[in-house]
Amino acid sequence: MTRATDSEFAFELRACRWAERAWPPAEDVDDDRAVLVARQLGTKRRRWDTIVLECDREALERRANFGPKRLDSDLLHVVRNAPADWRYYRDALPDPGYPWRYVREAIHEADNRGILETRKSGNRIEIRRKWDYPEWVDRIVAIENKPDLDASAARNLAAQLEYDVALGLADEVWVATRATGERVEPVLFEDLPVEAGVLALEPESPSADVAWYPRSLSVDEPGTRILERPEGGRRNGSAARFEYVPPETKVEKRLAIAERAYERGWRSFVDTMRPDCRHFALRGTDGAQLRPYCGAKGRCQTAAECSGACPEFEPEPPRWRTKGWPIEGGPGTRCRRLLEDRRRRRRPGL
């Protein structure tokens, strides 16, 4: 059993590894399907702990033509609408709704990245696509990780889940909490939306049981974004403020989230930590998962703790960086490479 002192960050990494190996829960994995997992992604108003993308495997391989970096909204506007034959870019692309100079910048960036063909015809820029942009994402699943869900945490989580259900940006929303071994998991007694699924996760295995199945949300219909809630308790009858979100906007947001997940994955935690510290290490847990470990703290540290402001930070001794393979460049560089290699293997075709 995982120690109660383990952080939510450590639980989150284990949940990501479990999802990568066993998603969808309690179902057979289809060979034509692929799963891509990322963490700490969302929109300006909402960030999810874990994102699971259910993808078409063949389309996911074709997405690799556009490289490992994400395509932002401007680039997506260009590559998704680029013509098969040479055309002036203003005739080929639909009106973006913002100044065309930003479209030209996106065209130049796409050309520099080798994902679009361009040429000059007089003073005009003509474009031609290199590949069709595939519809590679089938479903987006959002998971909130709460290993120890007490009453106050459940109240805060309920509001977040209600926001997710009303907006319908993800196809499903789940809560992952630490399994207690009781006949009925205590989380089921909390006042959470019935549309949200519940996973009872045993992090050490890692394995999970479905304590409550979610309802599929209406991602193809207009959503409701809750802007403000009344704060006067149960007796306050004031109405909440909200706005409708059209399906077209949801499609764009979903694709932007998927692109960021494709670039980042969940092993990118090392990008915000200090692997060049002499105390930093990666330790295996189940023979396959590597988690960060701090020798000074004697445990899996959080991303916030592992920073340049950490009082225990010590740079790697220079002699560590001269020992050759497998730590050429230093252990920190090797850690980055190892996690990047594993992240790349989850994106077929790269």
Contacts in CASP RR format, 6 or more apart in sequence:
PFRMAT RR
TARGET T0000
AUTHOR 0000-0000-0000
METHOD contacts of the structure
MODEL  1
MTRATDSEFAFELRACRWAERAWPPAEDVDDDRAVLVARQLGTKRRRWDT
IVLECDREALERRANFGPKRLDSDLLHVVRNAPADWRYYRDALPDPGYPW
RYVREAIHEADNRGILETRKSGNRIEIRRKWDYPEWVDRIVAIENKPDLD
ASAARNLAAQLEYDVALGLADEVWVATRATGERVEPVLFEDLPVEAGVLA
LEPESPSADVAWYPRSLSVDEPGTRILERPEGGRRNGSAARFEYVPPETK
VEKRLAIAERAYERGWRSFVDTMRPDCRHFALRGTDGAQLRPYCGAKGRC
QTAAECSGACPEFEPEPPRWRTKGWPIEGGPGTRCRRLLEDRRRRRRPGL
1 202 0 8 1.000
1 204 0 8 1.000
2 10 0 8 1.000
2 11 0 8 1.000
2 14 0 8 1.000
2 147 0 8 1.000
2 178 0 8 1.000
2 203 0 8 1.000
2 204 0 8 1.000
4 148 0 8 1.000
5 299 0 8 1.000
6 147 0 8 1.000
6 203 0 8 1.000
6 299 0 8 1.000
6 300 0 8 1.000
7 300 0 8 1.000
7 302 0 8 1.000
8 145 0 8 1.000
8 146 0 8 1.000
8 147 0 8 1.000
9 269 0 8 1.000
9 300 0 8 1.000
9 302 0 8 1.000
9 303 0 8 1.000
10 203 0 8 1.000
10 291 0 8 1.000
10 300 0 8 1.000
10 302 0 8 1.000
11 145 0 8 1.000
11 147 0 8 1.000
11 176 0 8 1.000
11 178 0 8 1.000
11 201 0 8 1.000
11 203 0 8 1.000
12 39 0 8 1.000
12 49 0 8 1.000
12 50 0 8 1.000
12 145 0 8 1.000
13 39 0 8 1.000
13 266 0 8 1.000
13 269 0 8 1.000
13 289 0 8 1.000
13 291 0 8 1.000
13 300 0 8 1.000
14 201 0 8 1.000
14 203 0 8 1.000
14 206 0 8 1.000
14 285 0 8 1.000
14 289 0 8 1.000
14 291 0 8 1.000
15 49 0 8 1.000
15 50 0 8 1.000
15 143 0 8 1.000
15 145 0 8 1.000
15 176 0 8 1.000
15 199 0 8 1.000
15 201 0 8 1.000
15 203 0 8 1.000
15 206 0 8 1.000
16 37 0 8 1.000
16 39 0 8 1.000
16 50 0 8 1.000
16 266 0 8 1.000
17 206 0 8 1.000
17 266 0 8 1.000
17 286 0 8 1.000
17 288 0 8 1.000
17 289 0 8 1.000
18 201 0 8 1.000
18 205 0 8 1.000
18 206 0 8 1.000
18 207 0 8 1.000
18 208 0 8 1.000
19 35 0 8 1.000
19 37 0 8 1.000
19 50 0 8 1.000
19 52 0 8 1.000
19 143 0 8 1.000
20 35 0 8 1.000
20 37 0 8 1.000
20 266 0 8 1.000
20 346 0 8 1.000
21 206 0 8 1.000
21 288 0 8 1.000
22 207 0 8 1.000
22 208 0 8 1.000
23 29 0 8 1.000
23 35 0 8 1.000
23 37 0 8 1.000
23 52 0 8 1.000
23 54 0 8 1.000
23 141 0 8 1.000
24 54 0 8 1.000
25 199 0 8 1.000
25 208 0 8 1.000
25 209 0 8 1.000
25 210 0 8 1.000
26 210 0 8 1.000
31 57 0 8 1.000
32 56 0 8 1.000
32 57 0 8 1.000
32 58 0 8 1.000
33 54 0 8 1.000
33 55 0 8 1.000
33 56 0 8 1.000
33 57 0 8 1.000
33 138 0 8 1.000
34 54 0 8 1.000
34 55 0 8 1.000
34 56 0 8 1.000
34 57 0 8 1.000
34 60 0 8 1.000
34 348 0 8 1.000
35 52 0 8 1.000
35 53 0 8 1.000
35 54 0 8 1.000
35 55 0 8 1.000
36 52 0 8 1.000
36 53 0 8 1.000
36 55 0 8 1.000
36 60 0 8 1.000
36 261 0 8 1.000
36 262 0 8 1.000
36 265 0 8 1.000
36 346 0 8 1.000
36 347 0 8 1.000
37 50 0 8 1.000
37 51 0 8 1.000
37 52 0 8 1.000
37 53 0 8 1.000
37 261 0 8 1.000
37 265 0 8 1.000
37 266 0 8 1.000
37 346 0 8 1.000
38 50 0 8 1.000
38 51 0 8 1.000
38 53 0 8 1.000
38 260 0 8 1.000
38 261 0 8 1.000
38 262 0 8 1.000
38 264 0 8 1.000
38 265 0 8 1.000
38 266 0 8 1.000
39 49 0 8 1.000
39 50 0 8 1.000
39 51 0 8 1.000
39 264 0 8 1.000
39 265 0 8 1.000
39 266 0 8 1.000
39 269 0 8 1.000
40 47 0 8 1.000
40 48 0 8 1.000
40 49 0 8 1.000
41 47 0 8 1.000
41 48 0 8 1.000
41 51 0 8 1.000
41 257 0 8 1.000
41 260 0 8 1.000
41 261 0 8 1.000
41 264 0 8 1.000
42 48 0 8 1.000
42 51 0 8 1.000
42 257 0 8 1.000
42 260 0 8 1.000
43 169 0 8 1.000
43 253 0 8 1.000
43 257 0 8 1.000
45 163 0 8 1.000
45 225 0 8 1.000
46 160 0 8 1.000
46 163 0 8 1.000
46 164 0 8 1.000
46 167 0 8 1.000
46 169 0 8 1.000
48 142 0 8 1.000
48 143 0 8 1.000
48 144 0 8 1.000
48 170 0 8 1.000
49 143 0 8 1.000
49 144 0 8 1.000
49 145 0 8 1.000
50 142 0 8 1.000
50 143 0 8 1.000
50 144 0 8 1.000
50 145 0 8 1.000
50 176 0 8 1.000
50 266 0 8 1.000
51 140 0 8 1.000
51 141 0 8 1.000
51 142 0 8 1.000
51 143 0 8 1.000
51 257 0 8 1.000
51 261 0 8 1.000
52 140 0 8 1.000
52 141 0 8 1.000
52 142 0 8 1.000
52 143 0 8 1.000
53 137 0 8 1.000
53 139 0 8 1.000
53 140 0 8 1.000
53 141 0 8 1.000
53 258 0 8 1.000
53 261 0 8 1.000
53 262 0 8 1.000
54 137 0 8 1.000
54 138 0 8 1.000
54 139 0 8 1.000
54 140 0 8 1.000
54 141 0 8 1.000
55 136 0 8 1.000
55 137 0 8 1.000
55 138 0 8 1.000
56 134 0 8 1.000
56 135 0 8 1.000
56 136 0 8 1.000
56 138 0 8 1.000
57 348 0 8 1.000
59 134 0 8 1.000
59 135 0 8 1.000
59 136 0 8 1.000
60 134 0 8 1.000
60 136 0 8 1.000
60 347 0 8 1.000
60 348 0 8 1.000
61 348 0 8 1.000
61 349 0 8 1.000
62 131 0 8 1.000
62 132 0 8 1.000
62 134 0 8 1.000
62 136 0 8 1.000
63 133 0 8 1.000
63 134 0 8 1.000
63 136 0 8 1.000
63 262 0 8 1.000
63 347 0 8 1.000
64 347 0 8 1.000
64 348 0 8 1.000
64 349 0 8 1.000
64 350 0 8 1.000
65 115 0 8 1.000
65 130 0 8 1.000
65 131 0 8 1.000
66 79 0 8 1.000
66 113 0 8 1.000
66 115 0 8 1.000
66 131 0 8 1.000
66 133 0 8 1.000
67 113 0 8 1.000
67 115 0 8 1.000
67 350 0 8 1.000
68 262 0 8 1.000
68 263 0 8 1.000
68 344 0 8 1.000
68 347 0 8 1.000
68 350 0 8 1.000
69 113 0 8 1.000
69 263 0 8 1.000
70 259 0 8 1.000
70 260 0 8 1.000
70 262 0 8 1.000
70 263 0 8 1.000
70 264 0 8 1.000
71 79 0 8 1.000
71 259 0 8 1.000
72 256 0 8 1.000
72 259 0 8 1.000
73 252 0 8 1.000
73 256 0 8 1.000
74 96 0 8 1.000
74 102 0 8 1.000
74 103 0 8 1.000
74 105 0 8 1.000
74 106 0 8 1.000
74 109 0 8 1.000
75 106 0 8 1.000
75 109 0 8 1.000
75 110 0 8 1.000
75 115 0 8 1.000
76 133 0 8 1.000
76 252 0 8 1.000
76 255 0 8 1.000
76 256 0 8 1.000
76 259 0 8 1.000
77 93 0 8 1.000
77 94 0 8 1.000
77 96 0 8 1.000
77 103 0 8 1.000
77 106 0 8 1.000
78 93 0 8 1.000
78 103 0 8 1.000
78 106 0 8 1.000
78 107 0 8 1.000
78 110 0 8 1.000
78 116 0 8 1.000
78 127 0 8 1.000
79 110 0 8 1.000
79 115 0 8 1.000
79 116 0 8 1.000
79 129 0 8 1.000
79 133 0 8 1.000
80 133 0 8 1.000
81 92 0 8 1.000
81 93 0 8 1.000
81 94 0 8 1.000
82 92 0 8 1.000
82 93 0 8 1.000
82 116 0 8 1.000
82 127 0 8 1.000
82 128 0 8 1.000
82 129 0 8 1.000
83 92 0 8 1.000
83 127 0 8 1.000
83 128 0 8 1.000
83 129 0 8 1.000
84 128 0 8 1.000
84 129 0 8 1.000
85 128 0 8 1.000
86 119 0 8 1.000
86 121 0 8 1.000
86 126 0 8 1.000
86 127 0 8 1.000
86 128 0 8 1.000
87 126 0 8 1.000
87 127 0 8 1.000
87 128 0 8 1.000
88 121 0 8 1.000
88 124 0 8 1.000
88 125 0 8 1.000
88 126 0 8 1.000
89 103 0 8 1.000
89 104 0 8 1.000
89 107 0 8 1.000
89 124 0 8 1.000
89 125 0 8 1.000
89 126 0 8 1.000
89 127 0 8 1.000
90 100 0 8 1.000
92 127 0 8 1.000
93 103 0 8 1.000
96 102 0 8 1.000
96 103 0 8 1.000
104 125 0 8 1.000
107 116 0 8 1.000
107 118 0 8 1.000
107 125 0 8 1.000
107 127 0 8 1.000
108 118 0 8 1.000
110 116 0 8 1.000
111 117 0 8 1.000
111 118 0 8 1.000
114 130 0 8 1.000
115 130 0 8 1.000
115 131 0 8 1.000
116 127 0 8 1.000
116 128 0 8 1.000
116 129 0 8 1.000
116 130 0 8 1.000
117 127 0 8 1.000
117 128 0 8 1.000
117 129 0 8 1.000
117 130 0 8 1.000
118 125 0 8 1.000
118 126 0 8 1.000
118 127 0 8 1.000
118 128 0 8 1.000
119 125 0 8 1.000
119 126 0 8 1.000
120 126 0 8 1.000
136 258 0 8 1.000
137 254 0 8 1.000
137 255 0 8 1.000
137 258 0 8 1.000
139 171 0 8 1.000
139 172 0 8 1.000
140 169 0 8 1.000
140 170 0 8 1.000
140 171 0 8 1.000
140 219 0 8 1.000
140 254 0 8 1.000
140 257 0 8 1.000
140 258 0 8 1.000
141 170 0 8 1.000
141 171 0 8 1.000
141 172 0 8 1.000
141 173 0 8 1.000
141 174 0 8 1.000
142 164 0 8 1.000
142 169 0 8 1.000
142 170 0 8 1.000
142 172 0 8 1.000
142 173 0 8 1.000
142 174 0 8 1.000
143 173 0 8 1.000
143 174 0 8 1.000
143 175 0 8 1.000
143 176 0 8 1.000
143 199 0 8 1.000
144 157 0 8 1.000
144 160 0 8 1.000
144 161 0 8 1.000
144 173 0 8 1.000
144 174 0 8 1.000
144 175 0 8 1.000
144 176 0 8 1.000
145 176 0 8 1.000
145 177 0 8 1.000
146 153 0 8 1.000
146 157 0 8 1.000
146 175 0 8 1.000
146 176 0 8 1.000
146 177 0 8 1.000
146 187 0 8 1.000
147 177 0 8 1.000
147 178 0 8 1.000
147 203 0 8 1.000
148 177 0 8 1.000
148 178 0 8 1.000
149 157 0 8 1.000
149 175 0 8 1.000
149 177 0 8 1.000
149 186 0 8 1.000
149 187 0 8 1.000
149 190 0 8 1.000
151 190 0 8 1.000
154 187 0 8 1.000
154 190 0 8 1.000
154 191 0 8 1.000
154 192 0 8 1.000
155 191 0 8 1.000
157 175 0 8 1.000
157 192 0 8 1.000
158 190 0 8 1.000
158 191 0 8 1.000
158 192 0 8 1.000
158 193 0 8 1.000
159 229 0 8 1.000
161 173 0 8 1.000
161 175 0 8 1.000
161 192 0 8 1.000
161 193 0 8 1.000
161 195 0 8 1.000
161 196 0 8 1.000
162 193 0 8 1.000
162 226 0 8 1.000
163 225 0 8 1.000
163 226 0 8 1.000
164 170 0 8 1.000
164 173 0 8 1.000
164 196 0 8 1.000
164 217 0 8 1.000
165 173 0 8 1.000
165 193 0 8 1.000
165 195 0 8 1.000
165 196 0 8 1.000
165 217 0 8 1.000
166 223 0 8 1.000
166 224 0 8 1.000
166 225 0 8 1.000
166 226 0 8 1.000
166 242 0 8 1.000
167 223 0 8 1.000
167 224 0 8 1.000
167 225 0 8 1.000
167 226 0 8 1.000
167 245 0 8 1.000
167 250 0 8 1.000
168 217 0 8 1.000
168 218 0 8 1.000
168 219 0 8 1.000
168 223 0 8 1.000
168 250 0 8 1.000
169 219 0 8 1.000
169 250 0 8 1.000
169 253 0 8 1.000
169 254 0 8 1.000
169 257 0 8 1.000
170 217 0 8 1.000
170 219 0 8 1.000
171 216 0 8 1.000
171 217 0 8 1.000
171 219 0 8 1.000
172 197 0 8 1.000
172 214 0 8 1.000
172 215 0 8 1.000
172 216 0 8 1.000
172 217 0 8 1.000
173 195 0 8 1.000
173 196 0 8 1.000
173 197 0 8 1.000
173 214 0 8 1.000
173 217 0 8 1.000
174 196 0 8 1.000
174 197 0 8 1.000
174 198 0 8 1.000
174 199 0 8 1.000
174 214 0 8 1.000
175 187 0 8 1.000
175 192 0 8 1.000
175 196 0 8 1.000
175 197 0 8 1.000
175 198 0 8 1.000
175 199 0 8 1.000
176 199 0 8 1.000
176 201 0 8 1.000
176 208 0 8 1.000
177 185 0 8 1.000
177 187 0 8 1.000
177 198 0 8 1.000
177 199 0 8 1.000
177 200 0 8 1.000
177 201 0 8 1.000
178 200 0 8 1.000
178 201 0 8 1.000
178 202 0 8 1.000
178 203 0 8 1.000
179 185 0 8 1.000
179 200 0 8 1.000
179 201 0 8 1.000
179 202 0 8 1.000
179 208 0 8 1.000
179 209 0 8 1.000
180 186 0 8 1.000
180 200 0 8 1.000
181 200 0 8 1.000
185 198 0 8 1.000
185 200 0 8 1.000
185 211 0 8 1.000
187 198 0 8 1.000
187 200 0 8 1.000
187 211 0 8 1.000
188 198 0 8 1.000
188 211 0 8 1.000
188 212 0 8 1.000
192 198 0 8 1.000
194 215 0 8 1.000
195 214 0 8 1.000
195 215 0 8 1.000
195 217 0 8 1.000
196 212 0 8 1.000
196 214 0 8 1.000
197 210 0 8 1.000
197 211 0 8 1.000
197 212 0 8 1.000
197 213 0 8 1.000
197 214 0 8 1.000
198 210 0 8 1.000
198 211 0 8 1.000
198 212 0 8 1.000
199 208 0 8 1.000
199 209 0 8 1.000
199 210 0 8 1.000
199 211 0 8 1.000
200 208 0 8 1.000
200 209 0 8 1.000
200 210 0 8 1.000
200 211 0 8 1.000
201 207 0 8 1.000
201 208 0 8 1.000
202 208 0 8 1.000
204 285 0 8 1.000
205 286 0 8 1.000
206 286 0 8 1.000
206 289 0 8 1.000
219 247 0 8 1.000
219 250 0 8 1.000
219 254 0 8 1.000
220 247 0 8 1.000
221 247 0 8 1.000
222 244 0 8 1.000
222 245 0 8 1.000
222 246 0 8 1.000
222 247 0 8 1.000
223 244 0 8 1.000
223 245 0 8 1.000
223 247 0 8 1.000
223 250 0 8 1.000
224 242 0 8 1.000
224 243 0 8 1.000
224 244 0 8 1.000
224 245 0 8 1.000
225 242 0 8 1.000
225 243 0 8 1.000
225 244 0 8 1.000
225 245 0 8 1.000
226 240 0 8 1.000
226 241 0 8 1.000
226 242 0 8 1.000
227 240 0 8 1.000
227 241 0 8 1.000
227 242 0 8 1.000
227 243 0 8 1.000
228 240 0 8 1.000
228 241 0 8 1.000
229 240 0 8 1.000
230 236 0 8 1.000
230 237 0 8 1.000
230 238 0 8 1.000
230 239 0 8 1.000
230 240 0 8 1.000
232 238 0 8 1.000
262 347 0 8 1.000
265 343 0 8 1.000
265 346 0 8 1.000
267 339 0 8 1.000
267 340 0 8 1.000
267 342 0 8 1.000
267 343 0 8 1.000
268 339 0 8 1.000
268 343 0 8 1.000
269 292 0 8 1.000
269 303 0 8 1.000
270 292 0 8 1.000
270 335 0 8 1.000
270 336 0 8 1.000
270 339 0 8 1.000
272 303 0 8 1.000
272 307 0 8 1.000
273 280 0 8 1.000
273 292 0 8 1.000
273 301 0 8 1.000
273 303 0 8 1.000
273 306 0 8 1.000
273 307 0 8 1.000
274 280 0 8 1.000
274 306 0 8 1.000
274 307 0 8 1.000
274 308 0 8 1.000
274 310 0 8 1.000
274 313 0 8 1.000
275 331 0 8 1.000
275 332 0 8 1.000
275 333 0 8 1.000
275 335 0 8 1.000
275 336 0 8 1.000
276 315 0 8 1.000
276 316 0 8 1.000
276 330 0 8 1.000
276 332 0 8 1.000
276 333 0 8 1.000
277 306 0 8 1.000
277 310 0 8 1.000
277 312 0 8 1.000
277 313 0 8 1.000
277 314 0 8 1.000
277 315 0 8 1.000
277 316 0 8 1.000
278 314 0 8 1.000
278 315 0 8 1.000
278 316 0 8 1.000
278 317 0 8 1.000
278 320 0 8 1.000
279 294 0 8 1.000
279 295 0 8 1.000
279 296 0 8 1.000
279 297 0 8 1.000
279 312 0 8 1.000
279 313 0 8 1.000
279 314 0 8 1.000
280 292 0 8 1.000
280 293 0 8 1.000
280 294 0 8 1.000
280 295 0 8 1.000
280 306 0 8 1.000
280 331 0 8 1.000
280 332 0 8 1.000
280 335 0 8 1.000
281 292 0 8 1.000
281 293 0 8 1.000
281 294 0 8 1.000
281 295 0 8 1.000
281 331 0 8 1.000
281 335 0 8 1.000
282 290 0 8 1.000
282 291 0 8 1.000
282 292 0 8 1.000
282 293 0 8 1.000
282 335 0 8 1.000
282 338 0 8 1.000
282 339 0 8 1.000
283 290 0 8 1.000
283 291 0 8 1.000
283 293 0 8 1.000
283 300 0 8 1.000
284 290 0 8 1.000
284 291 0 8 1.000
285 291 0 8 1.000
290 338 0 8 1.000
290 339 0 8 1.000
290 342 0 8 1.000
291 300 0 8 1.000
292 300 0 8 1.000
292 301 0 8 1.000
292 306 0 8 1.000
293 299 0 8 1.000
293 300 0 8 1.000
293 301 0 8 1.000
294 300 0 8 1.000
294 301 0 8 1.000
294 305 0 8 1.000
294 306 0 8 1.000
294 312 0 8 1.000
296 312 0 8 1.000
297 305 0 8 1.000
297 312 0 8 1.000
307 313 0 8 1.000
316 330 0 8 1.000
316 331 0 8 1.000
316 332 0 8 1.000
320 327 0 8 1.000
320 330 0 8 1.000
320 331 0 8 1.000
321 327 0 8 1.000
321 328 0 8 1.000
321 329 0 8 1.000
321 330 0 8 1.000
321 333 0 8 1.000
322 329 0 8 1.000
323 330 0 8 1.000
326 334 0 8 1.000
327 333 0 8 1.000
327 334 0 8 1.000
328 334 0 8 1.000
344 350 0 8 1.000
END
